[in-house]
Amino acid sequence: MSNGYQATTKVYPTEEAGTLSITDMLEYFEQRGAMRVSDLHIKIGAPPTYRIDGNLVKLKGITVTEEMAKHLIYPLLSDENLEKFQAQHSVDCSYRLGSIQFRINIFKENDGICAAIRALSMDIPLLEDIGFPNTAWEDVIQRKHGLVLLTGITGAGKSTTIASLINQISQTRACRIITVEDPIEYVFPQKHSIVSQREIGRDVKSFVDGLRSMLREDPDIIFVGEMRDPETIAMTLMAAETGHLVFSTLHTRDVAGTVTRILDYFPAGRQSEVRNQLSLGLAYIISQKLIPKKDGTGRVVAMEVLNNNYACANLIRTGKIEQMYSQLQTKTKNRPTEKMITMEKHLAMLVKADEIDLLEAKKWANNINCFVDAMKQV
């Protein structure tokens, strides 16, 4: 409850479900499952809208007024976060209801207060259920050092995949795991490993501050929620070079774009140094997308996987990023130095397995010509 607003106050009238509170709206995620209902958007001038299997679906009801928006959104904020929102006009926070953790961004826009609410199931899925196209995950969880990057657009399931990897490590190895997140999404149980999770704004000021202090806290495994700026990227690469297994995320659509994005954060005079650091520290890049299933029962993951073997490291070091795709196409065998795959090949495999529709796969392919070739070869 924040500033006198209560989460159970019923304020939004609908045609079919009666008058709803924000608690009622959030309980719908648990009824349908967070893997299918991923988001809720509350905006003045529009009905509350869910994202179901990747598509926006509006509630059948009136448009949200300013007073309704306050009654629906403010209960999700602590008094401290409400003060921050009123001062800065934007705030990130988390909220727990039942078995689901919600990641929330509240902001002001042209019509007033607005909220984007993302559901994260507290039940971390098994790695076997994530949908990897090969056994690259087995190598990742056995690694002692190196940088593992999960990339993709917002809502592509990056956090879920990382949580599954870290949780598997925690179950099987005695490690010191420290995370810095904005906000905390999945809460890791204490198993064989000791896990500390820090939230930006609550426990630490920034990713850079969290990383700086983390390196003095004897971690084996580090999770940096997002690499947002050059200083965070530089410290993340240094942590991977100095004997830690580091996980992080970027909003890029493919492997080559990920390497290019990292380099673009730095001025031309530093790019040679960063290429060298990345070639030495990078272990895996996993770029993923969530594709609607053919039978309409949810979404399935499609991945592009780069294993940074000697050849890939050399391409990164010499700046021949455009040649990396050929490595993804050819180094596909089940060997420690291979286990790579292109997004187009994984999409073709999912089409052949009758999990996704051919036309849907074409929409999500990064390169339509490579996808056509992959369909002929699978």
C-alpha positions in Angstrom: 0.0 0.0 0.0 1.3 3.5 -0.9 0.0 6.8 0.3 -3.4 5.3 1.4 -4.1 3.4 -1.8 -5.0 -0.3 -1.4 -4.4 -3.1 -3.9 -7.7 -4.7 -3.1 -9.8 -1.6 -3.9 -12.2 -2.5 -6.8 -12.1 0.5 -9.2 -12.2 -0.8 -12.8 -15.6 -1.9 -14.2 -15.6 -4.6 -16.9 -18.4 -6.0 -19.0 -17.8 -9.7 -18.1 -15.9 -9.9 -14.8 -17.4 -7.2 -12.7 -15.4 -4.5 -11.1 -11.7 -5.3 -10.7 -8.9 -4.2 -8.4 -5.2 -4.3 -9.3 -5.0 -7.5 -7.2 -7.7 -9.1 -9.4 -5.8 -8.1 -12.6 -2.5 -9.5 -11.3 -4.2 -12.8 -10.2 -5.1 -13.4 -13.9 -1.4 -14.0 -14.6 -1.4 -16.9 -12.1 -4.7 -18.3 -13.6 -3.3 -18.3 -17.1 0.4 -18.8 -16.4 3.2 -16.2 -16.6 4.7 -18.0 -19.7 1.5 -17.2 -21.7 0.4 -13.9 -20.1 3.6 -11.9 -19.9 2.6 -8.2 -19.4 -0.1 -5.8 -18.3 -0.2 -2.2 -19.5 -2.2 0.4 -17.6 -2.6 3.8 -19.4 -5.0 6.7 -19.0 -7.3 6.8 -22.0 -7.2 3.1 -22.8 -8.6 -0.1 -21.2 -6.0 -2.2 -19.2 -4.3 -4.4 -21.8 -2.6 -7.8 -21.4 0.1 -9.3 -23.6 -1.0 -12.9 -24.2 1.3 -15.1 -26.4 2.9 -12.0 -27.7 -0.3 -10.2 -28.7 -2.0 -7.3 -27.0 -5.5 -8.0 -25.7 -7.6 -5.2 -24.1 -10.1 -5.8 -21.3 -13.7 -5.2 -22.2 -14.4 -2.1 -20.2 -14.2 1.6 -20.1 -11.0 3.6 -20.6 -8.9 4.2 -17.6 -9.2 7.6 -15.9 -6.5 9.4 -14.0 -8.1 8.5 -10.6 -8.5 4.9 -11.7 -4.8 4.8 -12.8 -3.7 6.0 -9.4 -5.8 3.4 -7.6 -4.4 0.6 -9.8 -0.8 1.7 -9.9 0.1 3.4 -6.6 -0.6 0.3 -4.4 2.3 -1.4 -6.2 4.8 1.2 -5.0 6.5 1.6 -1.6 6.3 5.0 -0.1 10.0 5.5 -1.1 9.4 4.5 -4.7 6.3 6.8 -4.8 8.5 9.7 -3.8 11.1 8.7 -6.4 8.4 8.5 -9.1 7.0 11.9 -8.2 10.5 13.5 -8.2 11.9 11.7 -11.3 8.7 10.8 -13.2 9.9 7.2 -13.7 10.6 4.3 -11.4 11.5 0.6 -11.7 10.4 -1.7 -8.9 9.2 -5.2 -8.2 6.0 -6.6 -6.6 5.2 -10.1 -5.3 1.7 -11.7 -5.4 1.2 -15.4 -4.8 3.7 -17.5 -6.9 4.5 -14.6 -9.3 7.1 -11.8 -9.0 6.3 -8.7 -11.1 8.8 -6.4 -12.6 7.2 -3.0 -12.9 8.1 0.3 -14.7 5.9 3.3 -13.8 6.3 6.4 -15.9 4.7 9.7 -16.9 3.7 10.3 -20.5 1.5 12.6 -22.5 -1.8 11.5 -20.8 -0.4 11.1 -17.3 0.7 8.1 -15.2 1.4 4.8 -17.0 2.6 1.4 -16.0 4.2 -1.6 -17.7 3.9 -4.7 -15.5 5.9 -7.9 -16.5 5.2 -11.2 -14.8 7.9 -13.6 -13.8 7.0 -17.0 -12.4 8.7 -17.7 -9.1 9.2 -21.3 -10.4 12.4 -21.2 -12.3 12.1 -23.7 -15.3 14.4 -26.6 -15.7 17.1 -26.2 -18.3 15.8 -29.1 -20.2 12.5 -27.3 -20.6 13.9 -24.0 -21.9 14.2 -25.2 -25.5 17.9 -25.2 -26.3 18.6 -26.5 -29.8 21.7 -28.3 -28.6 23.6 -29.2 -25.4 25.5 -25.9 -25.2 23.9 -25.3 -21.8 25.8 -28.3 -20.4 29.1 -26.6 -21.2 27.9 -23.2 -19.8 27.0 -24.6 -16.4 30.4 -26.4 -16.1 32.4 -23.3 -16.9 34.6 -21.7 -14.2 35.1 -18.3 -16.0 34.2 -16.3 -19.0 31.3 -14.1 -20.1 27.9 -15.6 -21.1 25.7 -13.1 -22.9 21.9 -13.6 -23.3 20.5 -11.3 -25.9 17.2 -10.5 -27.6 14.4 -7.9 -27.6 12.4 -7.1 -24.5 10.2 -10.0 -23.5 12.4 -12.6 -25.3 12.9 -14.7 -22.1 16.5 -13.7 -21.5 16.0 -13.4 -17.7 14.3 -16.8 -17.6 17.1 -18.5 -19.4 19.8 -17.0 -17.2 17.8 -17.8 -14.1 17.5 -21.4 -15.2 21.3 -21.6 -15.9 22.2 -20.0 -12.5 19.7 -22.1 -10.6 21.1 -25.3 -12.2 24.6 -24.3 -11.1 23.4 -23.5 -7.6 21.8 -27.0 -7.4 24.9 -28.9 -8.4 28.0 -26.8 -7.4 29.1 -25.1 -4.2 29.7 -21.5 -5.5 29.4 -18.0 -4.3 26.9 -16.3 -6.6 26.3 -12.6 -6.5 23.8 -10.7 -8.7 23.1 -7.0 -9.3 19.7 -6.5 -10.9 17.3 -3.7 -11.8 15.0 -4.9 -10.3 15.4 -8.4 -8.9 13.3 -10.7 -11.0 13.7 -14.4 -10.0 14.6 -15.1 -6.4 17.1 -17.9 -6.2 16.7 -20.5 -3.4 19.8 -21.2 -1.3 21.0 -24.7 -2.3 24.6 -25.9 -2.7 25.7 -22.4 -3.6 25.4 -19.2 -1.5 23.4 -16.6 -3.4 23.2 -12.9 -2.7 21.0 -10.7 -4.9 21.3 -6.9 -4.9 18.8 -4.5 -6.4 19.6 -1.2 -8.0 18.3 1.7 -5.9 17.6 -0.4 -2.8 20.9 -2.2 -2.1 23.3 -0.4 -4.5 23.3 2.8 -6.5 24.2 1.5 -9.9 25.5 -1.6 -11.8 29.0 -0.1 -11.8 29.0 0.4 -8.0 27.6 -3.1 -7.6 30.3 -4.6 -9.8 33.1 -2.6 -8.1 32.1 -3.8 -4.6 31.3 -7.3 -5.9 34.9 -8.0 -7.0 35.8 -7.6 -3.3 33.1 -10.1 -2.1 34.8 -13.3 -3.3 32.2 -14.3 -6.0 32.6 -17.3 -8.3 29.6 -16.4 -10.4 28.4 -12.9 -11.2 25.1 -11.9 -12.8 24.9 -8.3 -14.1 21.3 -7.6 -15.0 22.1 -5.5 -18.1 25.2 -3.9 -19.7 23.9 -0.4 -20.2 27.0 1.8 -20.6 30.7 1.7 -21.4 31.8 1.6 -17.8 29.6 -1.4 -16.9 30.7 -3.2 -20.0 34.4 -2.6 -19.3 34.0 -3.9 -15.7 32.0 -6.9 -16.8 34.7 -7.8 -19.3 37.3 -7.4 -16.7 35.4 -9.6 -14.3 35.2 -12.3 -17.0 38.9 -12.1 -17.7 39.9 -12.3 -14.0 38.5 -15.8 -13.3 34.8 -15.3 -12.8 31.8 -16.8 -14.7 29.8 -13.8 -15.6 26.2 -13.6 -17.0 24.6 -10.5 -18.5 22.1 -9.3 -21.1 21.9 -7.0 -24.1 19.0 -5.9 -26.3 20.3 -7.2 -29.6 18.8 -9.6 -32.1 21.7 -11.7 -33.2 25.3 -12.7 -32.4 27.1 -10.3 -34.9 24.9 -7.4 -33.7 25.8 -8.2 -30.1 29.5 -7.9 -30.8 29.0 -4.7 -32.9 26.8 -3.1 -30.2 29.5 -3.7 -27.5 32.1 -2.1 -29.7 29.9 0.8 -30.6 29.7 1.8 -26.9 33.4 2.8 -27.1 35.2 5.5 -29.1 37.3 4.4 -32.1 40.5 4.8 -30.1 39.5 2.1 -27.6 37.8 -0.4 -29.9 41.0 -2.4 -30.5 41.5 -2.8 -26.8 37.9 -3.8 -26.3 38.0 -6.3 -29.2 41.0 -7.9 -27.6 39.3 -8.1 -24.1 36.1 -9.5 -25.7 38.0 -12.1 -27.7 39.7 -13.4 -24.5 36.8 -13.1 -22.0 33.7 -14.1 -24.1 32.5 -17.7 -23.6 29.0 -17.8 -25.3 26.5 -15.5 -26.9 23.0 -16.9 -26.9 20.5 -14.7 -28.9 16.9 -15.8 -28.5 13.3 -15.0 -29.6 10.0 -16.3 -28.4 7.9 -17.6 -31.4 4.1 -18.3 -31.2 3.4 -22.0 -31.3 1.5 -23.4 -34.3 -1.3 -24.8 -32.0 -1.8 -21.5 -30.3 -0.9 -22.8 -26.8 1.9 -20.4 -26.0 5.4 -19.6 -27.4 8.6 -21.6 -28.0 12.1 -20.3 -27.9 14.3 -20.0 -31.0 18.1 -19.5 -30.4 21.3 -18.5 -32.2 24.3 -19.8 -30.3 27.9 -18.7 -30.6 30.6 -20.7 -28.8 33.7 -18.5 -28.7 36.2 -21.0 -30.0 39.7 -20.0 -31.3 38.4 -19.1 -34.7 35.6 -16.9 -33.4 38.0 -15.2 -30.9 40.4 -14.4 -33.8 37.5 -12.9 -35.9 36.5 -10.7 -33.0 40.1 -9.6 -32.3 40.8 -8.7 -35.9 37.4 -7.0 -36.3 36.0 -9.4 -39.0 32.6 -9.6 -37.3 30.7 -10.3 -40.6 32.5 -13.6 -41.0 31.2 -15.0 -37.7 28.0 -16.2 -39.3 29.9 -18.9 -41.3 31.2 -20.3 -38.0 27.6 -20.5 -36.7 26.6 -22.4 -39.9 29.5 -24.9 -39.9 30.5 -25.6 -36.3 27.4 -27.4 -35.3 28.7 -30.8 -34.2 28.3 -32.0 -30.6 31.9 -31.1 -29.6 33.2 -28.8 -26.9 34.6 -26.4 -29.5 31.5 -26.3 -31.6 27.8 -26.7 -30.6 26.8 -23.6 -32.6 23.7 -22.8 -34.5 22.1 -20.0 -36.5 18.7 -18.5 -35.7 17.6 -19.6 -39.2 18.5 -23.2 -38.7 16.8 -23.4 -35.3 13.6 -21.8 -36.8 13.8 -24.4 -39.6 14.1 -27.2 -37.1 11.0 -25.9 -35.2 9.0 -25.7 -38.5 10.1 -29.3 -39.4 9.0 -30.4 -35.9 5.6 -28.9 -36.6 6.0 -26.6 -33.5 5.8 -23.3 -35.4 4.2 -22.2 -38.7 6.4 -21.6 -41.7 5.0 -18.1 -42.3 5.6 -17.2 -38.6 9.1 -18.5 -38.9 9.8 -16.3 -41.9 8.7 -13.2 -39.9 11.2 -13.9 -37.2 14.2 -14.9 -39.3 17.1 -12.4 -39.3 18.0 -13.4 -42.9 15.2 -14.8 -45.1 17.6 -16.2 -47.7 19.6 -18.1 -45.1 16.3 -19.4 -43.6 15.2 -20.7 -47.1 18.5 -22.5 -47.4 18.2 -23.9 -43.8 14.7 -25.3 -44.7 16.3 -27.2 -47.5 19.0 -28.7 -45.3 17.1 -29.7 -42.2 
